[in-house]
């Protein structure tokens, strides 16, 4: 019986009716630890004998792929494939498939949720109340403000439409802009530097740079407005965390909201605790 490895945290924790179709077709499903992103050691113990792999965002190294001697295909539960050693996969004849747009709506809604959480100090107020403190901070309204999108693919387009519906103006940078996308007169494509310079809030929806260097560092932060907000639902590698922390300390950056980290579970850090 052919085995298929299942590693996305949502599927190992909650399952999905669609997986039953694989079992009906005669496949044996092999799950990594429930609700936990698997590390290399666990993957090395699981991949031998698997012909298919439904993968999450965990790092899939050359060492893991070398151990997967029967593997034919990796299907990513999403669109990003930067966590996979693609050179090794190509060399070993392993097909990489992506579920483009599968989670676009969810990520877009999360980005907007983080926008409100950041601008209105919702996490801060919640934490203060739970600590039996009455501590208030003044947020700001987003109506009429400019949202800058770095990346305007499936996710970015949904974020743009939601933001326009909330009364915002949107400027978007994309390496391959879809000129047919024009949801409103309050939307326009612009170059990278213009988006950074003119946005009140910046939301990242792009893959990391090929060389691994951050897209947003001290130079880019200096070009932004004082009091800008940054939202990151894409990749932790897009930002220089030391530069972000310095900008938060000086007030150049109003706030940073993210659900992506270099390691999960993230270790305590000055940025995480800010």
Secondary structure by P-SEA (a helix, b strand, c coil): cbbbbbccccccccccaaaaaaaaabbbbbbccccccccaaaaaaccccccccccccccccaaaaaacccccbbbbccccccccaaaaaaaabbbbbbbcccaaaaaaaaaaaaaaaaaaaaaaaaaaaaaccbbbbbbbbcccbbbbbccccaaaaaaaaaaaaabbbbbbbbccccccccccccbbbbcaaaaaacccbbbbcccccccccccccaaaaaacccbbbbbbcccccccaaaaaaaaaaacccccccccccccccccccccccc
